[in-house]
Amino acid sequence: MSKRIIFTGGSGKAGRHAVPYLKAKGYDILNVDLKPLDAPGVNTLIADLTESGQAFNALSQHFGFEGYAKGKPPSAPDAVVHFAAIPRVLIEPDNVTFARNVVSTYNVIEAAMKLGCRKVIVASSETTYGVCFAEGDKDFKQFPLEEDYDADPQDSYGLSKVCNEKTARAFAMRYGADIYALRIGNVIEPHEYGPFAGYAASPMTRKRNAWSYIDARDLGEIVHLCLEKDGLGFQVFNATNDTATLNEPTADFLARHFPHTPVTRKLGEREAPLSNRKAREVLGFREAHDWRKYA
Ligand SMILES: NC(=O)c1ccc[n+]([C@@H]2O[C@H](COP(=O)([O-])OP(=O)(O)OC[C@H]3O[C@@H](n4cnc5c(N)ncnc54)[C@H](O)[C@@H]3O)[C@@H](O)[C@H]2O)c1
C-alpha cells in the first residue's frame, strides 16, 4: 500500500513542484494550505496551521471522498512534510513572520506526534547561516557551510527557522521520532535559470545565497529520500544542488575574496559552499538539474 503523506504548503513555489514529483513516486498525498493547488490526484484541504485545532484536524481527516468507503476514520499519516510558512522577510511585519512560522511548525509537529505519526520533514532555510537577511555585508564564519555551523541569523525569518529546528529536535527526542529539517537553499523553478549566467559573471551578487541554489524538482527528490530513510532521529540536512553558481573553482574564488575565512576541509572543485555533502552521503542524493544544463 502506498504511504499516506500530508504535505503542508504544497500550493507554494517549492510545493507545486515537489508535490507532483512525490505523487509520481507513488505516494498518496493530501495538500494542506491556505490556497488551492492544481495537481492531478492531490486534494487540498484549506486550513490555517497557526491554529492548533485546524492542524490536528488536518492531520486526521480523510484525504478525499474515497476514504469514506473504508468504513472507519483514517489513522495518522505515515509522514508529514511541512513546507507551509511565510517564506522570507518583507512579506508580513517581522513579528508576524516569526510568530506564524514558529507557531505553525510547533502545531504541525505536535499534532503529528500526538496523533501517532513518527516521521516529519520540515522546511528550514539557508537563512539560518546568518548572511542571507543580515544588515549590511556580513561574512560567513567558515567554509563550507555544513550542518554543524553555529547558526546566527539576525532577522525574524531566519530566527523562526532556527527555533523550528529546536522544536523539531525537542519532539524527536520526546517521542523517539524521525524529524528531519531541510536547510533549503534558494529555490529555483524550471523557468528561473535565465539569470544564472549573470550570477556567475557577477558572483558577489550571490553572496547572500552562499553561491548555492536548489532546483525545485531536486528538492522533491531530497524529500522523497527523507521519506524513505528511517531511524535517524533528529537530523538537519542542507538541501542544495551540488555545484556553486560560479565560473571558477570554488576554493579559488573563496581564497581570493575571503582570504581570512577558515576553510574546514578540502572543497570539491565546483562544490557549492552551502554544501549538500551530508544529503549525498547519508540519503544518497544525486542531483538531476545542474544549472549549467539550463543557463
Ligand atoms: N523559496 C525559497 O527560496 C526558500 C528557501 C529556503 C527555505 N524555504 C522554505 O521552503 C518552504 C516553501 O517555500 P516556498 O518558496 O514554496 O513558499 P511559498 O510562500 O511559495 O509557499 C508556502 C505555502 O504555505 C502556505 N501557508 C502559509 N502560511 C500558512 C498557514 N498558516 N497555514 C497553511 N498554509 C500556509 C501558503 O499559502 C503557500 O502556499 C517554506 O517553509 C520556506 O520558508 C524557501
The ligand as a MOL file (V3000), in Angstrom:
LIG
                    3D

  0  0  0     0  0            999 V3000
M  V30 BEGIN CTAB
M  V30 COUNTS 44 48 0 0 0
M  V30 BEGIN ATOM
M  V30 1 N 11.6770 29.8110 -1.7920 0
M  V30 2 C 12.8970 29.6730 -1.2930 0
M  V30 3 O 13.8910 30.0650 -1.9260 0
M  V30 4 C 13.0910 29.0410 0.0830 0
M  V30 5 C 14.4060 28.9180 0.5780 0
M  V30 6 C 14.6020 28.3160 1.8140 0
M  V30 7 C 13.5300 27.8230 2.5150 0
M  V30 8 N 12.2540 27.9570 2.0190 0 CHG=1
M  V30 9 C 11.1500 27.4040 2.7970 0
M  V30 10 O 10.5230 26.4080 1.9980 0
M  V30 11 C 9.1170 26.3850 2.2700 0
M  V30 12 C 8.3390 26.6010 0.9780 0
M  V30 13 O 8.7260 27.8660 0.4530 0
M  V30 14 P 8.0230 28.4710 -0.8370 0
M  V30 15 O 9.0320 29.3260 -1.5170 0
M  V30 16 O 7.3360 27.3980 -1.5810 0 CHG=-1
M  V30 17 O 6.9760 29.4450 -0.1440 0
M  V30 18 P 5.5180 29.8820 -0.7150 0
M  V30 19 O 5.1150 31.0970 0.0290 0
M  V30 20 O 5.5280 29.9350 -2.1980 0
M  V30 21 O 4.6070 28.6520 -0.2540 0
M  V30 22 C 4.2620 28.4980 1.1040 0
M  V30 23 C 2.8510 27.9970 1.1550 0
M  V30 24 O 2.4800 27.9070 2.5490 0
M  V30 25 C 1.1250 28.3310 2.6620 0
M  V30 26 N 0.9190 28.8230 4.0440 0
M  V30 27 C 1.4780 29.9010 4.6060 0
M  V30 28 N 1.0100 30.0440 5.8470 0
M  V30 29 C 0.1450 29.0300 6.0650 0
M  V30 30 C -0.6710 28.6570 7.1630 0
M  V30 31 N -0.6760 29.3850 8.3000 0
M  V30 32 N -1.4360 27.5590 7.0580 0
M  V30 33 C -1.4430 26.8310 5.9050 0
M  V30 34 N -0.6980 27.1500 4.8320 0
M  V30 35 C 0.0820 28.2450 4.9130 0
M  V30 36 C 0.9750 29.4410 1.6330 0
M  V30 37 O -0.3920 29.6140 1.2740 0
M  V30 38 C 1.8340 28.9420 0.4830 0
M  V30 39 O 1.0920 28.2290 -0.4840 0
M  V30 40 C 8.8730 27.4550 3.3150 0
M  V30 41 O 8.8960 26.8560 4.6020 0
M  V30 42 C 10.0510 28.3840 3.1610 0
M  V30 43 O 10.3180 29.0920 4.3490 0
M  V30 44 C 12.0220 28.5490 0.8070 0
M  V30 END ATOM
M  V30 BEGIN BOND
M  V30 1 1 1 2
M  V30 2 2 2 3
M  V30 3 1 2 4
M  V30 4 1 4 5
M  V30 5 2 4 44
M  V30 6 2 5 6
M  V30 7 1 6 7
M  V30 8 2 7 8
M  V30 9 1 8 9
M  V30 10 1 8 44
M  V30 11 1 9 10
M  V30 12 1 9 42
M  V30 13 1 10 11
M  V30 14 1 11 12
M  V30 15 1 11 40
M  V30 16 1 12 13
M  V30 17 1 13 14
M  V30 18 2 14 15
M  V30 19 1 14 16
M  V30 20 1 14 17
M  V30 21 1 17 18
M  V30 22 2 18 19
M  V30 23 1 18 20
M  V30 24 1 18 21
M  V30 25 1 21 22
M  V30 26 1 22 23
M  V30 27 1 23 24
M  V30 28 1 23 38
M  V30 29 1 24 25
M  V30 30 1 25 26
M  V30 31 1 25 36
M  V30 32 1 26 27
M  V30 33 1 26 35
M  V30 34 2 27 28
M  V30 35 1 28 29
M  V30 36 1 29 30
M  V30 37 2 29 35
M  V30 38 1 30 31
M  V30 39 2 30 32
M  V30 40 1 32 33
M  V30 41 2 33 34
M  V30 42 1 34 35
M  V30 43 1 36 37
M  V30 44 1 36 38
M  V30 45 1 38 39
M  V30 46 1 40 41
M  V30 47 1 40 42
M  V30 48 1 42 43
M  V30 END BOND
M  V30 END CTAB
M  END
